[in-house]
Amino acid sequence: MGRVVAVMKILPKEIEAFDAMKEKVLSQIQTTKVEEVPIAFGLKSLNITVVVSDDEGGTEKIEETIRTIPEVGDLSIEGLARL
């Protein structure tokens, strides 16, 4: 079984919820890289890089965990690559 690196883009439900969202995501997910990316008008995305097994459903568990955080508005996978 191999490993996959995934870049996830996470947006808050509201601009004011960004810091709380970031704190909760980082307390629940082990990341290898974290970036705050400005989008427009004060809105930022939290881009995280995670390494997961390439088993069936590789990033699904992490995505489900992130989606349970109330401050998270949207989540997308920006990139995947095998290690």
N, C-alpha and C positions, 0 to 999 in steps of 0.2 A: 504494500500500500504506500502510495506516495503522499506528498503534502502539497497543498495549494495555498498561495498567498492571495488574499482578497482585499480589495480596497472598497470600503463602504462609505457612502455619503449619507449623512443623517441631518435632517432639517428639523428645527423645533416647531411646535404648533404655533408659538408666538415668539416674537423677537425677544421679549423679556424673559422667556423661559430657557434661553440658551445655556446660561451658566448652570442652572439646576439640571438640565438635560445632560450636559457634559459630565458633571460630577457623578450622576447616576450611571451613565453608560460606562465610564471608566472604572467605577467601583464593581461593575458586574462582568465586564469583558476584559480579557487579557489581550492587550494590543502590542504591536511592535513599533507602531508609528502613529502619532496623533497630529492633526493639522486643523487649525481654524481658518476657513477660507471665506473672505468677504464676498458677498454676492451683490447686494444693492440696498441702499436706504437703511443701513444698520443690520440687515439680515446676514447671518453667517451660517455656513454649513460646518459640521464636524466631520472631517474625513479621517477614518481610522483604517489602519492596516492590520489584518489578523492572519494568522497561519492556522489552517485547518487540515484535517485528513481529507483525502479525495474520495473517501467512502461515499456511498449513495447518500444524498442529502447534505453534503459537505457544509454549507453555510446556513442551512435551515435552522438549526438549533440556536445559533447566534442571532439570526434575524428575528426569530420568535422571542428571544429574551429581550432584544432591543425594542421590539414593537410593544412589549408590555409596559414600558416606561411611559407614564402619562404625558410627559412633556414632548415626546417624539411625535412629530407631525408626518414625516415621510422618511423612507429609507430606500436607497437604491444601491445596487452593486455597480461600481464604476469600473472595475477591472478584476480579472482573474488570471493567474499564471501558475504553472507547475514549478515546483522547486526541484 
